Amino acid sequence: MVKKPAPDATRRSEKSRRAIYDAALALVAEVGYPKTTVEGIAARAGVGKQTIYRWWGSKADVLLEAFLDLSAQAAREAGAEPYVIPDTGDLAADIKAVLRATVDQLKDPRFEAPSRALAAEGVVNEQVGREFMTKLMEPALQLYVDRLRSAQEAGQVRPGIDLRIALEFFISPLAQRWLQYTGPISYEYTDTLVDYALHGLAPR
């Protein structure tokens, strides 16, 4: 009698995890955050809800992880490392490259619909907003702070500037334009934001 190979539990778990990510992102885009439930995610993914609760504590935790995974996938497809801002010595070029990748991501239908749903929920639901800020936005913003600090140490940015405020010169206008549809987002737009911002930050 030929023995069948034992099922690969790791592969099965990864397949279920990916199905849960896809289901969570699809549902929040289709019905919004409030109507997305763990039960709904489980049914769409073809798993029991106990599987979700074994890995995550809430639907917010599922969506956060799914969103981070989606961002990492987008970075890999673009041939870039996720959560990295390059330091080539040319601050303007480095920031422009990252913001161009951000524009691509914001225009990607896979990213746009769920991210708009989650951003909208974060405005009216303080707990969700703070959690998304802490787990999603804060690590990315810190990378900008680190890159600006490196430029400051190299004499490319004036000493004494609050770097957390400085990064808002190009991050906040892009976010507002995207969220409120106040104008198109493009490489030209983000390149201009960087040029204007760095002119103001340059040593006198």
Secondary structure, 3 states (H helix, E strand, C coil): CCCCCCCCHHHHHHHHHHHHHHHHHHHHHHHCCCCCCHHHHHHHHCCCHHHHHHHCCCHHHHHHHHHHHHHHHHHHHCCCCCCCCCCCCCHHHHHHHHHHHHHHHHHCHHHHHHHHHHHHHHHHCHHHHHHHHHHHHHHHHHHHHHHHHHHHHCCCCCCCCCHHHHHHHHHHHHHHHHHHCCCCCCHHHHHHHHHHHHHHHCCC
